Amino acid sequence: MDDERPRVGIGVLVLKGRKLLLGKRRGSHGAGQYASPGGHLEHLERFADCATREVREETGLEIGPLRFLRVQNITQYAPRHYVDISFAADWVSGEPTVREPDKVESWGWFDLDALPWPLFGTLPSSIAALADDSRRLWDAP
């Protein structure tokens, strides 16, 4: 990895009712922290294609249409530097399966009011954006 340039990360909050899919991370950064599925944007790849691909590759799940949540500049795992783009999508089908055991120890569905600890650095702002998005949807005329 070229640590002199930021990379683009795509994260997806996969929801099944009021439950959020999270995996316990292994590997290069954030080991032991809980994160949503996601990964690196490939050259010339569309955001939606990356998000859907990463969820399928990491978990085996199929998801519904994506909803944009937020963009964030992530430097807390220096020397790594990411521009993180976060989306939300509803679960459509499948059972979460660990498909990349070198990156994720386990997947589980967690109630939004009882999330595990510690959370990966990108998650708190994504969850806050999800809460704001949900309020807008419920408050709409």
Secondary structure, 3 states (H helix, E strand, C coil): CCCCCCEEEEEEEEEECCEEEEEEECCCCCCCCEECCEEECCCCCCHHHHHHHHHHHHHCCEECCCEEEEEEEECCCCCCCEEEEEEEEEEEECCCCCCCCCCEEEEEEEECCCCCCCECCCHHHHHHHHHHHHHHHHHCC
